[in-house]
Amino acid sequence: MPEVYFRNIDPPTQAGVEAAVELALDFAGLTQGEVGKRCLIKINAMSQEVLPGRNTSPWLVEAVLSQMVRRYPGATFTLADSDVAGYPQFGRACLHWGYSDIAARHGVRIINLARQDYSEVETGNPVCPVLAFPLAVFTADSIINLPVMKTHVLSGISCCLKNHWGLLPRLRYQFHQRVHQVIAELNRQVAQTVLNILDATVAMEASGPKTGLPRACGLILAGRDRVAVDAAALDYMGLDQGMAPHVALSQEAGVGSMDYTQAGDAVEPAGFIPPQLGQDLVSLLERRLRAIPGLGKLLYRPEIAPLLGWVGTQYNEQVWFRRQGRSLLRDILHNSPWGDEYRSLPGCRGRV
């Protein structure tokens, strides 16, 4: 039965995260052979604006990189994520969240998977007969998965399994109506993920992944089994497993097991506010547009859908973030133990 390692972060600082990550990596016990020569570190960098809980926290990225570079000197490490549908945000996210500075300090590359060449895989799955992966996925000997713990109005949660959604940057919006089945299939196709460290320093609840509420938890979860870590995350978040069917579907697909044993610190369920589709205007609008007979299929053709994605992103940035996101950020900056860490980020300096 797979183990999931829980570790509280104490103190809530970069040094506290580094100590927790060191213990998590000791627990995982990865060998040089498992890491290989080329290791892809998959972060979540979906947001150019700094709002705690949206992206993988820079202090986790810093801690993992410093440890991995030291422990596995024979490996080359690459940080990676991709643009969201219809909007090239990844480069600015790397600047605003400090990922670019972290990568430069450790001498590693950052790649935008949306700018990579692709190779198609025939899955044998009628839900998604063909999936197109960036070449970096095929050339990686191993993948270290660094998601952030979030609720998600479409997939229920966005943790380890959903973080691999970013490995499908090409036309992935076409799978929104079958998101759970496709998450399970794409994870079945990506066999080289050797470790998952789930960032719950500041997580997100309610209408995530963009317009939810930051939730300071001061915690990381770690494990080799993506399914087990997500099952443990659901238990910690206090959410019903039926809210995120992709976790059980991934188990059925042979990706991992929902049965796990807990190691590390004892923690109590946090009781997250569950996601509700009606709370996220962009996702609700997409569902309603897709439901229009004839027009729905037309609007989500490849030549049109990116424009709709751009419009949705502009709403989240220019309207929602200005009206609500900034106040949520200020609350974390002034009332959370993680405020000092966020104030140090380039995207926060002089902005709130």
N, C-alpha and C positions, 0 to 999 in steps of 0.2 A: 504493500500500500504506500503511495507516495506521501512524502512529508512536506508540510508547508511551514516555513519558519517565520514567526512573528517577532519583531523587535521594536520596542518603543524607543523613540529618539530622545535622549537625555544627555546633554542639554539641547534645546531646539536651535542648534547652530550648525555651521558647516562642519565643525569638529565633531559634533554629535552624530551627524549623518555619516561622516567618514568612519567613526567607530562602529556604527551599526552595520555599514556595508562590509567592513572587514570581517565582522562576525558572520554575516550572511554568506560571504564567499568562502570562509572556512567551513561553514555548514555544507555548502554545495560541493566542495571538494573537486572542482573541475581539474582535469589533467591537461597538460600541454597538448596531448593528442586530441582531446575533445575540442579544445579551442582552435587548434590548427594554425595555419599560417595567415589566413585572412578571416578576420572576425568583424561582422557587421553589427553595430550597436544601434538598434531600432528605438528611437525616442518618439514621443508624441509632441509635435511642434505645429499644431493646427492653427495656432492663434498668433498673429503678429502683435496684438495688444497684450500687455501683461495683465492678466487676471488670474490670481491664484486658483489652481485646480484645473485650468484649461490644458496646460502643457506639463510635460515632465519637468520637475524642478531642477534648476541648474546645479544645485548643490548635490543632488543625487548623481547627475551626469558627471560632475567633477570627481566625486568620490569613487564612482565605478571606474572611470578612465584611469585615475591615478593608481588604483589598486591593480587593474588589469595590466597596465603597461609594466608595472613593477613585477607582477607575478608571472607573466607570460612574455618574456623578452623576445621570443622567437616569432611572435605574432604581429601583424599589422592591423590596426584598428581603424574603422571608419564609422563616423556618426551619420545616420540617415533618417530621413522622413521625406514626405512629398508635399506638393501643393494640394490645397483643397480643390474641389471641383470648380473649375471656371475662374480661379483666382490665384495668382502667383504670390502667396504670402510667405513662403518658406524662408527666403533669404532675409526678409525683414524680421521674421521670428527669431532667426539665429542671432541677429544683431541685438534686438531688443531684450531677449532673454539671456544674453551672455554666452550662448553656445559657441559663437565664433571665437570669442576670447578663450574659452576653455579648450577648444580644439587646438588653437595656436599654442597655448601653453604646453600641451602634451604632444605636439607634433603629429596630430592626426588630421585626416581629411574629413570634410563634411560633403556629402553628396545629396542632391535633390533627386529623388527617385523618379520624379515626373519628367526629368530632363534626360533620362537614360534611354538607351535602346532597349527593345523588349524582345522576349521570346515567348511564343504561345505554347501552352501545355494542354493537351487533350485529356480531360479528366475522366471521361466515361460517366459523368454525372449529368442527367438530363436537365437539371436546374441551371447548371452553368457548364455546358459541354467543353468550352474553351476558356482558359484564364491566361491573361497576358501579364507576365512578371518581368520586372526590370532585370537586366543581365547581372546586376550586382547581387541579386538573390541567388542566382545559379553559381556564381563564382565564389560566394562566401562558404568557407569551411564550417563556420558556426555563426549563430545569431544570438546575441544577448538582448533580451526584450525588456525595455524600460518604460512601461506604460504608467499612466497616472490613474488613480482610482476615481471613476466618474460614473454617475448615472447617465443614461442616454435615452432620448425620447423615442428612438427607433429600435435600438437593440437592447434596451433595458439597462445594461451596464456597458461601460467601455473600460475593460481591464486588459488582461494579457491576450486573449483570443482576438478581441476587437482591435487591439493595437496593430495586429498584422494586416488589418484592412488597408493600411497605408502602403503595404507591399503590392497593392493593386491600384496604382495611381491612374491607370488608363481606363476611362469610361466606367469607373466603379459605381457612379451614380445609377447606372442602368440596373444595378442589382438591389436597389433600396427596397423594392417590394418583396425580395426573397433574401433579405439581409442575413437571417439566421442560418439558412441552409448554405449560403455562400461563405459565410465566416467559417463554418465547419469544414467546407471543402477546401478552401484556400489554406487553412491550417493543416489539413491532411497532406497537402502538396508540399508544405514547407517542413521538412523533417529535421533540419539542422539547428533548430532552436534548442540550445543546451541549458539556458538559465533564464528565469524571469524574476525581475525585482520590481515589485509593484509599489509605486510611490504614493503613499498616503500621508506625506508630511502635511500638505494641504490638499484635500480631495475636493470633490464637487458633488452636491446632491440636488434634488429637485429636477429642473428641466435642463439637464446637461445635454450635450457636452459643451455648449457655448454659453447658454443663457441661464445656467444653474447658479446655485449658491455655493461659494467656497465654504469648506468645512475643515477646520484645522484638527487633524487627528494625531500628528506626531508619531507616525508609524510607517514601517515598511513590511511587506510580505515578500518572501522569496521561496522559490522552488524550481525544480527542473521540469515539473509537469504543469503545462499551461492550464489544463482543465482543472487540476486540483487547486491551483492558486486562485482561479476564478470562482470555484465552488466555495473556497474559504473566504474569498472577498464577499460573496453574496451573504454568507453567514455573518460575517463581521458587519456588513452594511445593514443587516436585519431585513433583507429583501427576499421575497419568495423566489425559489429557483425557476418557477414558471414565468417569471418576468423576463428572463433572459434565456429563451429556448436554445440559443446557439451553444450554450455550455453542455447541455445534455446531448445535443446533436453531434458535438465534437467528440464526446465520449463514444457515441454510437459509431462514429467514423474511425475510431481507433487512435485518436490524437492523444488521449490520456484518460484519467479516471477521476470521477467526482468524489470518490471515497478517499479520504486523506486522514493523516494523523497530524496533529498540531505539535510543533516544537517551538522552543524559544520562550517568549513571554506569554503569560496568560492575559488575555484581553476580553473585555465585555463587549457585546454587540453595541454598535453605535447608533442604531435606529435612524438610518438615513431617510430623508424625505424622498419618496419614490418619484420617478419621472411621470409627467402627464403630457401627452402630445399637445393638448390645447394650450399649454403654457409656452410652447415654442412656436412663434408665428411662422417662421420659415418652413419648418418641417410640416406643420399643419397645412400650409398653403400648397406645398408639394403634393401631399396626399390628396388634397381636393382637386388639384389640377389633373393629376394622373387618373382620377376617377371619372373625368368628363369623357363620355364616349367619343371615340375618334380623335378629338382634340388632344386628349391626354397623351396618346402615343406620339402624335406629331410634335408636341412641345418637348418631349424628352428624346428626340432624335439627336445624334451626336453633334449635328451642326447648330442646334438650337439650345440644348440643355446647358452648355457652358455659360451662355448668356444669363440663364435663369440662376445658375450658381453664383455668378458675379453679382447679380441683383441681391440675392439672399445675403451674401457676404457683406455687401455695402450696407444693407439694413442693420446687420448685427454690429458693424463697426461704427457707422455714422449716427444711428438712431439708438439702438438698445444700449450700446456701450456708453454713449454720452449721457443717456438718461438714467441708467441703472448700474452699469458696470463700474463706472468710476467711483460711485459711492461704496460699492462692495469692495473695491480695491482699497479705498481709504480706510475702511473698517479693519481690513487685515493689517494694513500698515501701522495703524495706531492702537489696535486692540488685540492683536494676536502676538504670541511669542515669536512668530516667524516674520514679523514686520521689518526687523532690521535686515534680514536677508533679502527681502523683496525690495527694500529701499535702495539696496546697492546695485540693482540691475539697471542697465542703460535705459531700458524702456520706462523706468519709473522716475528717473532723475528730472526734477523740475516739471513733472506732468500732473501731479495731484497735490 
